[in-house]
Amino acid sequence: MLKTKKHSEEAAQATSRGKITSEFFEKTQATLSPLPSPRPVPVPVPFPRPINMGSRFMIWKQDPTVRELGCRLTFIPHLVLDGPRDARIATELPGTTPVVRNATGDFIFSCGTNEADCANTYALVRQTLTMYEHARGGQAVPWAWNRNGNTDPLMCFPHGFSGANAFYSRTQKALQFGHFVPSGSTAEVFTCRSLDIISHECGHAVLDGLKPGWLAIGNPPQTGGLHEAFGDLTAIFVALAQLDQVEAFIAMTKADLHKKNFLAEMAEEFGVALGRSSLRNADNDLKLSQVSNEVHALSQVFTGGVYDILADIFAFEKNRQRDTKSPGHVLLDISKHVQNLLLNAIIQAPDAGATYADVVNQMLAISHSQGDPPIYRTFIRNRFTFREVVVSPTPLTALASGTINMTDPNFVEGEDHLSLGLALPSHPSLVAAQDRSGCCGTMQLPEYVQSPEKLHETLRKLIEKEPISEMDILADEIEQLRAEFSRS
């Protein structure tokens, strides 16, 4: 304080003299606090940043009647152009498409609008195709016509026609989704708003690309059943590939796949419109002896068997990994495992005339070769023996009595057999003609009624981009008539 007063007096004296000496300036500076140094400007550390390709979409996680899940945001990590479309999938709705991305490159629209229907359809078809491409190690899954350099995309028509159905058409290179007003209602139902229906129909397209001989009606009914079952199981696998759906399912069922749930119930809104709780239920106990050659009912035997195997393996692994993983993450992993096992078994099955036993035996062989715990194969043998698809070499005592040791990964009843015989070799599903009267729109299209030779010729024209007319579908009948009339 005294020092400051002294300097004030000196300043007053210097001011009275009309000048401030350098000596006084130096003394003053010595008593003042130094000015703060300027803050350094941070320089970002350079690091490689990939191009962030992808768009966000609003999608129905099941359909409008499953309110617990509703319409949610999802991210598609692919380059998506206005349409929406990419190199493999294109969307068309006259008067609406191309749907244009917003400023951030996203396709976010109010659910229930035409734009949202286009976005939802594209996103779910893309997720289905990507799921199977991931299962193949990133290898592209071809559409049936993608041969000899043909790269034509699959066309998707969200409002394809007026009617209570949906279908995959090879000759149109398209998925077509119907819309209709149920009897006694004024609210229109759009099949393109159902994850189950979109992924089911896309499942037909994926399987047709892998096994183009399986859609011909001349195959045994079980081959047709595999096509329908693959569509239904695809819908389950797509739902279980999404962690938010898995977590919701776990919470709603307390991690029990056999409790009533949205996963096993297929196409709830569509089913309610037809007077049922859903279109199909994967959690069923149907056996071959309870169905015939009607492909729709027959498919549920195989679907139910795979669903039971999924539930068995999940129950086993949920217990085995309870200290290291949440039930949701276990189910996410097990679903992917069963999906890959089924896909690879189908790829290894015969190109025509495939039976349920063909696929089951491939599942057993692949499971063994990739080092799965033996109890996995016990589940496969048990479930398809129970459904009368194959014959077990040993009685299913543990399954019947509920005494399977769910803590022993090596649990096997008898030997670990990898090839099983047919349980009912004379069953209509193996020896009769296919009855597709109860199937989805895909299986009822006239184009698949052709002989295998004509179906192959039609596919060749598609690959070579030659024109195809409805008369091509009638070629077999016309040839028969020509031969008959030549004798007249």
DRENTI-192897 format. One record per residue (C-alpha): residue in one letter; y, z negated, x. Coordinates in pm, whole numbers, padded with zeros to 5 digits, always signed. Layout:
! DRENTI-192897
aYZX;...
END
This chain:
! DRENTI-192897
m+00000+00000+00000;l+00239-00089+00285;k+00145+00227+00467;t+00218+00437+00160;k+00554+00265+00114;k+00642+00332+00476;h+00564+00701+00437;s+00773+00713+00121;e+01068+00575+00310;e+01017+00824+00593;a+00994+01105+00338;a+01317+00992+00177;q+01488+00986+00515;a+01356+01327+00608;t+01462+01464+00271;s+01809+01321+00317;r+01831+01507+00642;g+01727+01826+00458;k+01406+01884+00642;i+01049+01760+00679;t+00942+01733+01037;s+00603+01848+01157;e+00535+01494+01272;f+00582+01362+00920;f+00362+01642+00773;e+00074+01558+01009;k+00100+01186+00925;t+00093+01261+00553;q-00208+01491+00575;a-00402+01225+00763;t-00364+00978+00474;l-00468+01217+00192;s-00830+01284+00077;p-00966+01620+00195;l-00984+01899-00064;p-01340+01969-00192;s-01517+02265-00036;p-01582+02561-00270;r-01928+02558-00429;p-02164+02816-00283;v-02264+03101-00512;p-02645+03096-00550;v-02815+03415-00439;p-03133+03491-00639;v-03449+03518-00434;p-03581+03874-00480;f-03932+03907-00621;p-04123+04196-00779;r-04085+04205-01155;p-04309+04441-01355;i-04169+04651-01635;n-04204+04443-01951;m-04369+04693-02185;g-04457+04585-02534;s-04321+04514-02880;r-04332+04234-03131;f-04469+04287-03482;m-04492+04087-03801;i-04853+04097-03922;w-05061+03943-04197;k-05295+03705-04018;q-05547+03744-04302;d-05393+03873-04626;p-05121+03759-04870;t-05358+03522-05055;v-05443+03317-04744;r-05117+03125-04751;e-05212+02882-04473;l-05170+03165-04222;g-04931+03403-04397;c-04728+03661-04207;r-04663+03579-03841;l-04520+03728-03525;t-04752+03889-03270;f-04695+04071-02941;i-04854+04406-02854;p-04839+04449-02473;h-04839+04830-02484;l-04574+05098-02479;v-04513+05164-02849;l-04295+05450-02966;d-04115+05491-03297;g-04367+05554-03570;p-04512+05318-03466;r-04743+05517-03242;d-04890+05536-02894;a-05127+05772-02715;r-05429+05655-02920;i-05292+05558-03261;a-05029+05710-03491;t-04894+05591-03827;e-04781+05810-04114;l-04617+05719-04445;p-04410+06000-04601;g-04054+05890-04663;t-04085+05594-04426;t-04220+05704-04090;p-04122+05725-03821;v-04034+05355-03837;v-03771+05291-03571;r-03776+05002-03326;n-03484+04761-03331;a-03243+04705-03041;t-03494+04484-02858;g-03778+04733-02900;d-03955+04536-03174;f-04097+04626-03516;i-03998+04322-03720;f-03955+04377-04094;s-03979+04167-04407;c-04345+04144-04505;g-04428+04350-04812;t-04198+04643-04733;n-04310+04996-04646;e-04184+04952-04291;a-04377+04628-04255;d-04694+04793-04389;c-04669+05063-04121;a-04608+04804-03850;n-04890+04578-03971;t-05140+04865-03990;y-05057+04994-03643;a-05060+04647-03482;l-05401+04546-03624;v-05564+04880-03536;r-05422+04848-03185;q-05547+04488-03152;t-05894+04594-03267;l-05916+04885-03024;t-05777+04676-02737;m-06030+04399-02804;y-06320+04638-02750;e-06155+04802-02450;h-06121+04457-02292;a-06492+04402-02364;r-06566+04719-02166;g-06368+04603-01866;g-06059+04805-01958;q-06247+05131-02009;a-06101+05339-02291;v-06307+05350-02610;p-06311+05712-02732;w-06272+05820-03090;a-06560+06044-03191;w-06359+06364-03118;n-06231+06247-02776;r-06469+06466-02575;n-06413+06758-02336;g-06051+06661-02274;n-05956+06613-02640;t-05703+06327-02664;d-05610+06347-03033;p-05513+06004-03171;l-05645+05824-03475;m-05403+05870-03767;c-05337+05569-03989;f-05213+05608-04348;p-05106+05266-04484;h-05054+05402-04838;g-05310+05681-04808;f-05416+05708-05171;s-05415+05536-05507;g-05743+05349-05546;a-05931+05028-05475;n-06083+05127-05141;a-06020+05221-04780;f-06207+05449-04542;y-06244+05604-04199;s-06276+05983-04203;r-06399+06161-03893;t-06297+06506-04019;q-05945+06382-04098;k-05935+06181-03773;a-05786+05908-03985;l-05795+05567-04145;q-05685+05582-04508;f-05587+05266-04698;g-05567+05257-05076;h-05344+05063-05314;f-05407+04971-05677;v-05309+04747-05966;p-05602+04525-06069;s-05706+04512-06432;g-05500+04257-06625;s-05235+04235-06353;t-04899+04394-06279;a-04894+04313-05906;e-05009+04596-05681;v-05266+04525-05411;f-05230+04708-05080;t-05545+04717-04867;c-05329+04779-04557;r-05211+04417-04584;s-05556+04279-04507;l-05662+04206-04149;d-06025+04212-04263;i-06002+04557-04422;i-05800+04717-04141;s-06023+04584-03863;h-06339+04664-04065;e-06240+05029-04107;c-06126+05051-03746;g-06466+04905-03653;h-06627+05208-03817;a-06405+05436-03607;v-06487+05248-03285;l-06862+05256-03354;d-06847+05626-03445;g-06691+05691-03106;l-06972+05504-02931;k-07261+05616-03154;p-07162+05935-03339;g-07518+05983-03467;w-07524+05659-03667;l-07306+05768-03962;a-07544+06040-04082;i-07708+05946-04410;g-08042+06076-04281;n-08082+05764-04066;p-08286+05468-04198;p-08091+05228-04421;q-08081+04972-04138;t-07874+05214-03928;g-07622+05230-04210;g-07643+04851-04236;l-07551+04823-03869;h-07238+05030-03933;e-07127+04811-04224;a-07214+04490-04040;f-07026+04603-03730;g-06715+04649-03945;d-06745+04299-04094;l-06818+04136-03759;t-06525+04322-03604;a-06295+04151-03856;i-06435+03811-03752;f-06400+03885-03381;v-06040+04009-03421;a-05944+03689-03604;l-06112+03474-03338;a-05933+03662-03058;q-05606+03507-03181;l-05556+03149-03068;d-05333+03053-03361;q-05603+03160-03606;v-05867+02975-03405;e-05662+02654-03404;a-05596+02685-03778;f-05967+02741-03842;i-06066+02439-03631;a-05819+02215-03813;m-05919+02337-04161;t-06296+02305-04105;k-06311+02021-03850;a-06478+02270-03615;d-06767+02343-03855;l-06832+02718-03898;h-07052+02651-04201;k-06778+02493-04409;k-06608+02724-04658;n-06344+02908-04459;f-06124+03217-04439;l-06320+03346-04139;a-06650+03397-04321;e-06486+03508-04646;m-06399+03876-04611;a-06098+04043-04779;e-06003+03760-05015;e-05720+03939-05200;f-05933+04247-05258;g-06226+04035-05374;v-06012+03835-05618;a-05878+04161-05761;l-06239+04260-05835;g-06318+03924-05995;r-06478+03757-05692;s-06364+03499-05436;s-06393+03760-05160;l-06548+04098-05088;r-06830+03957-04873;n-06935+03627-04715;a-07067+03631-04359;d-07200+03275-04392;n-07504+03364-04602;d-07880+03307-04592;l-08001+03650-04704;k-08340+03773-04583;l-08478+04126-04575;s-08716+04047-04859;q-08415+03966-05079;v-08249+04306-05033;s-08365+04666-05044;n-08227+04996-04916;e-07875+04942-05061;v-07672+04943-04740;h-07393+04708-04853;a-07630+04420-04936;l-07858+04505-04645;s-07569+04477-04397;q-07514+04114-04491;v-07855+04020-04349;f-07747+04133-04001;t-07390+04002-04037;g-07522+03663-04144;g-07764+03650-03852;v-07491+03713-03595;y-07258+03467-03769;d-07529+03197-03749;i-07580+03272-03378;l-07204+03237-03324;a-07212+02903-03507;d-07517+02779-03312;i-07380+02867-02969;f-07041+02719-03060;a-07200+02391-03174;f-07398+02372-02850;e-07105+02455-02619;k-06857+02240-02813;n-07076+01940-02733;r-07149+02047-02375;q-06781+02112-02292;r-06622+01832-02498;d-06481+01660-02189;t-06326+01973-02039;k-06217+02199-02327;s-06075+02171-02676;p-06293+02303-02962;g-06041+02583-03014;h-06071+02713-02660;v-06450+02683-02674;l-06461+02891-02994;l-06225+03149-02843;d-06462+03189-02544;i-06784+03188-02745;s-06657+03447-02991;k-06574+03678-02703;h-06917+03616-02550;v-07107+03696-02871;q-06884+03998-02937;n-06956+04140-02590;l-07327+04069-02625;l-07342+04255-02957;l-07130+04547-02833;n-07344+04599-02523;a-07664+04572-02728;i-07538+04841-02965;i-07445+05068-02674;q-07799+05031-02536;a-07965+05090-02875;p-08103+05436-02975;d-07848+05708-03051;a-08008+05776-03389;g-08236+05585-03623;a-08144+05245-03477;t-08294+04940-03648;y-08191+04577-03657;a-08484+04492-03428;d-08361+04747-03173;v-08027+04566-03146;v-08182+04216-03154;n-08417+04299-02868;q-08129+04444-02667;m-07933+04122-02728;l-08224+03919-02593;a-08265+04138-02285;i-07893+04145-02203;s-07858+03771-02259;h-08139+03710-02010;s-08007+03957-01752;q-07658+03807-01753;g-07790+03453-01702;d-07717+03294-02039;p-07880+02956-02102;p-08228+03003-02258;i-08117+02814-02569;y-07889+03111-02653;r-08197+03331-02689;t-08370+03059-02890;f-08084+03085-03137;i-08114+03468-03148;r-08493+03462-03202;n-08473+03185-03462;r-08198+03337-03673;f-08342+03687-03694;t-08695+03558-03744;f-08569+03346-04034;r-08409+03658-04183;e-08740+03850-04150;v-08599+04105-03908;v-08839+04022-03622;v-09157+03818-03575;s-09146+03508-03358;p-09453+03461-03134;t-09440+03087-03208;p-09370+02895-03531;l-09009+02792-03583;t-09100+02426-03605;a-08781+02290-03449;l-08557+02513-03662;a-08741+02423-03982;s-08734+02051-03908;g-08382+02044-03765;t-08503+01907-03431;i-08363+02167-03188;n-08241+01977-02883;m-07873+02079-02887;t-07811+01903-02554;d-08071+02097-02353;p-07952+02442-02232;n-08314+02529-02143;f-08457+02452-02488;v-08717+02713-02589;e-08996+02699-02845;g-09296+02846-02665;e-09196+03120-02419;d-08862+03291-02365;h-08971+03621-02522;l-08732+03915-02476;s-08898+04170-02707;l-09008+04099-03063;g-09188+04311-03320;l-09080+04410-03670;a-09140+04147-03936;l-09158+04391-04229;p-09238+04739-04092;s-09282+04886-04443;h-08962+04742-04584;p-08745+04994-04777;s-08465+04941-04525;l-08688+05114-04269;v-08873+05377-04472;a-08659+05465-04776;a-08346+05678-04800;q-08006+05511-04772;d-07837+05391-05090;r-07465+05369-05012;s-07345+05304-05366;g-07204+04959-05287;c-07050+05041-04949;c-06690+05074-04842;g-06518+05412-04870;t-06628+05522-04524;m-07000+05520-04601;q-06950+05706-04930;l-06761+06008-04791;p-06934+06344-04848;e-06881+06445-04486;y-07156+06205-04370;v-07414+06343-04615;q-07474+06649-04394;s-07788+06692-04188;p-07765+06561-03830;e-07742+06918-03703;k-07451+07008-03933;l-07279+06677-03862;h-07303+06754-03492;e-07161+07102-03550;t-06868+06956-03746;l-06801+06715-03462;r-06805+07004-03215;k-06536+07178-03420;l-06326+06863-03420;i-06354+06833-03043;e-06261+07199-02994;k-05984+07169-03259;e-06137+07441-03471;p-06047+07443-03842;i-06277+07253-04078;s-06296+07310-04453;e-06473+07128-04731;m-06713+07423-04742;d-06849+07308-04406;i-06973+06995-04582;l-07160+07211-04833;a-07315+07428-04560;d-07666+07278-04593;e-07676+07327-04968;i-07536+07680-04942;e-07804+07775-04688;q-08076+07642-04918;l-07932+07841-05209;r-07910+08155-04996;a-08275+08123-04902;e-08378+08059-05260;f-08173+08342-05404;s-08307+08580-05138;r-08652+08537-05291;s-08529+08624-05640;
END
